[in-house]
Amino acid sequence: MADKSGRTKAREYAFQMMYRYSMTGEAPTQIPLTFWQPLGIIETDVKEFAESLFRGAASKAADSDAMIVKFLKNGWTFDRMGEIEKNIMRVAMFELLDGKSPYFAILDDFVTLTKKFGDETAAGLVNGILDNVRKTYSLSAGENE
């Protein structure tokens, strides 16, 4: 996928599918079948990237949740976190650990999504946890973007 705005939009769609998955319990294979229709025409590469992020994040949700708990600080608990933040971090962690995109682009997009759908306090929490994951796992700048 060549342009950054396409990747940014795909990350937002992946988060929205992940949120729907966590709230409805629908099978991850079913969500993309109905997700796109109300959105109209979406570029194929944006759809494919979003679906690959969503499928990966859904398959690794338990691992991501354990990692989130490991990095929580300052009185935060997993139960105190909102579903928006949990699902943003599930998708972001999958993409970070996949190592195909530069971590700074991933952090920037997912912190921005947290501000858009959540609040400033949560954006700081998301940024802190994702940055700690990046440092702990010595993630490189990535291949794309």
Buried (B, 14 or more C-beta within 10 A) or exposed (E): BEEEEBBBBBBBBBBBBBBBBBEEEBEBEEBBEEBBEEEEEBEEBBBEBBBBBBBBBBEBBEEBBEBBEEBBEEEBEEEEBBEBBBBBBBBBBBBBBBBEBBBEBBBBBBBBBBBEBBEEEBBBBBBBBBBBBBEEBEBEEBEEB
